[in-house]
């Protein structure tokens, strides 16, 4: 598979996955999963999926990943869905980060779509995620 030239850091995909997962864990992301898409018909090597507790939390997760990309000199190509926060998609060239809010994750079912993909080590155990529903509740408008 031919990916765009890496003009930024030459961090291997597996290490980038661990960096992204660590940042999402630090910001209390839930159900962090990394899928190996290198043998799937996709234009990327891996996907990291995470669930936020609200739109505000999902946006905070996306902001944290952007900050980490700047700090680590990781290429960032774009983002979709930030305004609504139901499903935020971040393109880090060889990794796609999918940040879901609430039921959006089961609705879009990417784990089912890529059921044949292997799992990558995130370095974060699912049971270690300390998120609480009260931590990032959206304010009433």
Helices and strands as residue ranges (DSSP letters): H 13-26, E 30-36, E 46-52, H 55-72, E 78-80, E 87-91, E 95-101, H 104-108, H 110-113, E 118-119, G 126-128
